[in-house]
Amino acid sequence: ARAATRAFAARFASNSAKPVSKPKSSSTDPCTGSGAAAALGAALLGASAATAIALLEESSADRKYQTLPAQKYPSPEEPPIHGSASHQADHNDPPERPDLPTISLEDLAEHCDESSLWYSFRGAVYDLTFFINGHPGGTPRLLMAAGQDLEPYWEVYRQHFRGHIVNWMERYRIGNLSPEDAKKSRDFTFGDMYETDPLRDANLLGCTEKPWCGEPRLDLLTKDYITPNELFYVRNHLAVPEIDPEDYVLVVKGKGVKKHKFTLEDLKTKFPKHEVTTTLQCAGNRREDMHGDHKIFIAPHWVVGAMSTAKWGGVRMRDVLKYCGMDVDAIALGESIP
């Protein structure tokens, strides 16, 4: 992974104008446009502003995600992407272990609760019960795949295909499946949740493919104070949902407020619009420096470009909460604690 990342890092200085076709990829940034509707949702929802802009800009009517955004700069040659099929084949096959016992699929399937978590992967069987509270996705993610083969699940969240994860699991390997059972164990698939993800500019250098995360070429990132929308760095955990602005509803409820439901049109007409120019940076920027000898493997493998600047526009959250009955002024002055 380190060598591959270094290889595409070298492409930051590339000025090639050779056009290429970009594979589908997902977005949590404003690359599909920066319309007022998207900006409103971004400023309000309090999640990633980049995520909200991408979600609200997509419309089932015009299917903007199926076309590449307008480019300010020409495309480079296609950079390598971590998690690709070639990368998987090179680094993710468990070693042969004829010294371990053969475990049947029936035995594997019995270990599927919190007291015993077994998994198979390409013919190897692992006991990962101790890891029940260690997975970043929480215990439910581990229980979802317990007693089954991991590969169909990893195909959904492919950041697992990074070599060192299988190496780590080998310490907890307890056996093998027969060749017949190994084939049968992964004989199921899920639908491709990423098939409707938006296309991305080829100047975004991908460090994961599914979910798609990418950073702009450094020579292009430094050309503009306001990052072009199509170059805004992308940080995803899953696929980009399809949300129709006409169907969008924001529900505000909880202690200290009266429950309200707002359509996107409500947000645009009931509250004044405010704008702020700011820079977003992934907390993991330059994470590639922590790989290799440091033995810290956290995705994505950012190099140095996971930052971008944009002008965000929308309604202030305090205005919405005040509309719903919260005494936001008293809270701001420390006179009230919600």
Solvent accessible surface area in square Angstrom, and as a share of the most:
residue,aa,sasa,rsa
1,A,33,0.26
2,R,109,0.40
3,A,81,0.63
4,A,33,0.26
5,T,0,0.00
6,R,101,0.37
7,A,54,0.42
8,F,1,0.00
9,A,20,0.16
10,A,79,0.61
11,R,75,0.28
12,F,16,0.06
13,A,78,0.61
14,S,31,0.20
15,N,119,0.61
16,S,36,0.23
17,A,67,0.52
18,K,121,0.51
19,P,112,0.70
20,V,41,0.24
21,S,101,0.65
22,K,13,0.06
23,P,56,0.35
24,K,109,0.46
25,S,3,0.02
26,S,0,0.00
27,S,1,0.00
28,T,19,0.11
29,D,0,0.00
30,P,3,0.02
31,C,1,0.01
32,T,22,0.13
33,G,20,0.19
34,S,68,0.44
35,G,32,0.30
36,A,52,0.40
37,A,25,0.20
38,A,0,0.00
39,A,9,0.07
40,L,7,0.04
41,G,0,0.00
42,A,4,0.03
43,A,42,0.32
44,L,6,0.03
45,L,59,0.29
46,G,57,0.55
47,A,74,0.57
48,S,54,0.35
49,A,22,0.17
50,A,6,0.05
51,T,34,0.20
52,A,3,0.03
53,I,4,0.02
54,A,0,0.00
55,L,27,0.13
56,L,3,0.02
57,E,25,0.11
58,E,5,0.02
59,S,21,0.13
60,S,58,0.37
61,A,95,0.73
62,D,79,0.41
63,R,82,0.30
64,K,82,0.35
65,Y,4,0.02
66,Q,94,0.42
67,T,89,0.52
68,L,79,0.39
69,P,22,0.14
70,A,90,0.70
71,Q,78,0.35
72,K,117,0.50
73,Y,35,0.13
74,P,74,0.46
75,S,11,0.07
76,P,3,0.02
77,E,80,0.36
78,E,62,0.28
79,P,3,0.02
80,P,54,0.34
81,I,22,0.11
82,H,6,0.03
83,G,5,0.05
84,S,32,0.20
85,A,76,0.59
86,S,77,0.49
87,H,17,0.08
88,Q,12,0.05
89,A,67,0.52
90,D,107,0.55
91,H,88,0.39
92,N,0,0.00
93,D,91,0.47
94,P,20,0.13
95,P,71,0.45
96,E,156,0.70
97,R,76,0.28
98,P,124,0.78
99,D,101,0.53
100,L,35,0.17
101,P,81,0.51
102,T,98,0.57
103,I,18,0.09
104,S,39,0.25
105,L,34,0.17
106,E,123,0.55
107,D,67,0.35
108,L,2,0.01
109,A,53,0.41
110,E,129,0.58
111,H,45,0.20
112,C,65,0.39
113,D,72,0.37
114,E,103,0.46
115,S,92,0.59
116,S,25,0.16
117,L,0,0.00
118,W,41,0.14
119,Y,2,0.01
120,S,0,0.00
121,F,0,0.00
122,R,56,0.20
123,G,12,0.11
124,A,0,0.00
125,V,0,0.00
126,Y,0,0.00
127,D,46,0.24
128,L,10,0.05
129,T,36,0.21
130,F,113,0.47
131,F,48,0.20
132,I,32,0.16
133,N,135,0.69
134,G,41,0.40
135,H,45,0.20
136,P,133,0.84
137,G,40,0.38
138,G,27,0.26
139,T,29,0.17
140,P,86,0.54
141,R,123,0.45
142,L,15,0.07
143,L,59,0.29
144,M,103,0.46
145,A,6,0.05
146,A,5,0.04
147,G,7,0.07
148,Q,64,0.29
149,D,0,0.00
150,L,15,0.07
151,E,24,0.11
152,P,9,0.06
153,Y,38,0.14
154,W,13,0.05
155,E,74,0.33
156,V,38,0.22
157,Y,60,0.23
158,R,28,0.10
159,Q,11,0.05
160,H,34,0.15
161,F,0,0.00
162,R,25,0.09
163,G,5,0.05
164,H,34,0.15
165,I,31,0.16
166,V,3,0.02
167,N,101,0.52
168,W,70,0.25
169,M,3,0.01
170,E,31,0.14
171,R,164,0.60
172,Y,63,0.24
173,R,26,0.10
174,I,53,0.27
175,G,0,0.00
176,N,25,0.13
177,L,11,0.05
178,S,31,0.20
179,P,109,0.69
180,E,119,0.53
181,D,27,0.14
182,A,12,0.10
183,K,156,0.66
184,K,128,0.54
185,S,12,0.08
186,R,96,0.35
187,D,117,0.60
188,F,68,0.28
189,T,121,0.71
190,F,96,0.40
191,G,67,0.65
192,D,65,0.34
193,M,77,0.34
194,Y,10,0.04
195,E,104,0.47
196,T,38,0.22
197,D,3,0.01
198,P,1,0.00
199,L,30,0.15
200,R,0,0.00
201,D,1,0.01
202,A,3,0.03
203,N,0,0.00
204,L,0,0.00
205,L,1,0.00
206,G,0,0.00
207,C,0,0.00
208,T,6,0.04
209,E,43,0.19
210,K,51,0.22
211,P,0,0.00
212,W,1,0.00
213,C,0,0.00
214,G,0,0.00
215,E,0,0.00
216,P,0,0.00
217,R,5,0.02
218,L,68,0.34
219,D,37,0.19
220,L,6,0.03
221,L,21,0.11
222,T,102,0.59
223,K,117,0.50
224,D,32,0.17
225,Y,172,0.65
226,I,76,0.39
227,T,4,0.02
228,P,19,0.12
229,N,43,0.22
230,E,13,0.06
231,L,1,0.01
232,F,1,0.00
233,Y,22,0.08
234,V,0,0.00
235,R,52,0.19
236,N,2,0.01
237,H,111,0.50
238,L,88,0.44
239,A,20,0.16
240,V,7,0.04
241,P,70,0.44
242,E,85,0.38
243,I,48,0.24
244,D,38,0.20
245,P,31,0.20
246,E,155,0.69
247,D,109,0.57
248,Y,23,0.09
249,V,74,0.43
250,L,28,0.14
251,V,65,0.37
252,V,19,0.11
253,K,140,0.59
254,G,49,0.47
255,K,175,0.74
256,G,52,0.50
257,V,27,0.15
258,K,147,0.62
259,K,114,0.48
260,H,50,0.22
261,K,134,0.57
262,F,3,0.01
263,T,61,0.36
264,L,10,0.05
265,E,104,0.47
266,D,35,0.18
267,L,0,0.00
268,K,88,0.37
269,T,94,0.55
270,K,97,0.41
271,F,19,0.08
272,P,80,0.50
273,K,105,0.44
274,H,72,0.32
275,E,104,0.47
276,V,91,0.52
277,T,57,0.33
278,T,54,0.31
279,T,74,0.43
280,L,53,0.26
281,Q,104,0.46
282,C,20,0.12
283,A,115,0.89
284,G,6,0.06
285,N,24,0.12
286,R,141,0.52
287,R,41,0.15
288,E,2,0.01
289,D,57,0.30
290,M,79,0.35
291,H,5,0.02
292,G,18,0.17
293,D,127,0.66
294,H,110,0.49
295,K,148,0.63
296,I,67,0.34
297,F,71,0.30
298,I,88,0.45
299,A,15,0.12
300,P,0,0.00
301,H,1,0.01
302,W,0,0.00
303,V,14,0.08
304,V,49,0.28
305,G,0,0.00
306,A,0,0.00
307,M,66,0.29
308,S,2,0.01
309,T,15,0.09
310,A,8,0.06
311,K,118,0.50
312,W,12,0.04
313,G,4,0.04
314,G,1,0.01
315,V,1,0.00
316,R,105,0.38
317,M,87,0.39
318,R,82,0.30
319,D,21,0.11
320,V,2,0.01
321,L,44,0.22
322,K,114,0.48
323,Y,103,0.39
324,C,1,0.01
325,G,59,0.56
326,M,32,0.14
327,D,86,0.45
328,V,12,0.07
329,D,66,0.34
330,A,13,0.10
331,I,53,0.27
332,A,79,0.61
333,L,132,0.66
334,G,62,0.60
335,E,130,0.58
336,S,44,0.28
337,I,160,0.81
338,P,89,0.56
